[in-house]
């Protein structure tokens, strides 16, 4: 998995009756591909992730993987309140042929750092899919700290970070070695 480039969280399209509009969705995918995106993220966190039914998310993932047919990676977003639900979606994404996962800390619960690290490690150990952690404490009230990322470094499939803390110096800190600077 190459995590470099542009990976838009594409919006799901619906008919007036509330059913998935896959034809319009595929038209959007064609536009994204024509614009040169490097991957597609399904079930964006601030929108579809919390409102799609299980069946809709399965259909959306299966149909997108088939339509994209390997042209770019298809990443499924996991934004769940319970570890068992995150494990379900990690397994389902793998079964449906997704290329990777974008995952947030547990939703709707103010987990402490130990719980967040355990959550991420548990999901990472359940799948062979590469994972990107979405660090967005402004919207989701859980900060994944540099120390927490250090604890997650031993999970080979946690490979990328979507950094949305709104603190641009946080990215610099991620690349700084721990300990005192050499003199």
HELIX and SHEET records of a PDB file:
HELIX    1   1 UNK A   22  UNK A   34  1                                  13    
HELIX    2   2 UNK A   48  UNK A   50  5                                   3    
HELIX    3   3 UNK A   54  UNK A   68  1                                  15    
HELIX    4   4 UNK A   83  UNK A   96  1                                  14    
HELIX    5   5 UNK A  113  UNK A  125  1                                  13    
HELIX    6   6 UNK A  137  UNK A  140  1                                   4    
HELIX    7   7 UNK A  146  UNK A  152  1                                   7    
HELIX    8   8 UNK A  169  UNK A  175  1                                   7    
SHEET    1   A 6 UNK A   7  UNK A   9  0                                        
SHEET    2   A 6 UNK A  39  UNK A  42  1                                        
SHEET    3   A 6 UNK A  73  UNK A  78  1                                        
SHEET    4   A 6 UNK A 100  UNK A 103  1                                        
SHEET    5   A 6 UNK A 130  UNK A 135  1                                        
SHEET    6   A 6 UNK A 158  UNK A 163  1                                        
END                                                                             
